[in-house]
Amino acid sequence: MKYLKINTAGATDLEALKNAILQMKGVDSVEIIDEENPESELKKAFAKTKEQLKKGDYETLVNDIFEIITKNNSKK
């Protein structure tokens, strides 16, 4: 998997940019990460985890955790 990092100005319509990139051939997913506000990403992760636990979706939860661990280790 390869990553593309795009730095944007404050007035950029990120949803429009995300939708445009998703239209490109070979693009599977697009994730918007706000490096100036890392708490927002952490809050999203916790919210997703809580929903997975409520639904009993333990397999996806374990897979997500495993992906995070292996992704972080592969960057070293």
N, C-alpha and C positions, 0 to 999 in steps of 0.2 A: 504494500500500500504506500502511496506517495501522498504528500500533503502540499497544499498551496496556501501560502500566507498572504493575505491582502490587507494592507493598512489603509484605513479610510479616514476621511475628514469628518468633522462633527455633524455635518448636514447630510450625510449620505443616507439614502433610503436602503437600509440593509435588507429588508424583505424583498425589495425589487431586485437587488443584486443577487440575493440567494436564489430567487426564482430564475433569473437569467442564467446563472451558473448551472443550475439543475437541468436546464434544457440542453446543455452540451453533451455530446456523445461521450460515453465512458465515465460520466460523473455519477456516482452512486448516492452520495449524500453531501450535504453542506451543513456545517455547524458554525453558528455565530458565537464567538467568544469575546467577552468584554474584559480585556486585560486591566483596564482601569477600575473595574468593579468585579473582582473575582468572587465576591460573596454571592453575586447573582447566579453564577454557575454552580456554586456549592449549594445554594438554595434549590436550584432546579434538580440537582442530583438527589438531595434529600427528599424532595417532594416525589420524585419518580420512585425512589426506594420505598417510601411510605405507601404509595399506591400499589406497588408490586406486592408488598407484604399483605395489604388489605385484601387483594385479589387472590392471594395464595400462589402467586407466580414466582415460586422460589427458584425454578430453573433459570429463568431469565435474569433474576437478581444475581445468582451465582455466576452466570455467564458474563454479565456486565462487570462484576467485580474482577473476574479473571481477566477480562479484556483490559481493564484499567491497569492491573498489575503487570501484565505482559507488555502493554504499550509503553509504560514508563521504563521498564527494564530494557526494551529494545532501543531506546534513545540514548542509553549510556555507552 
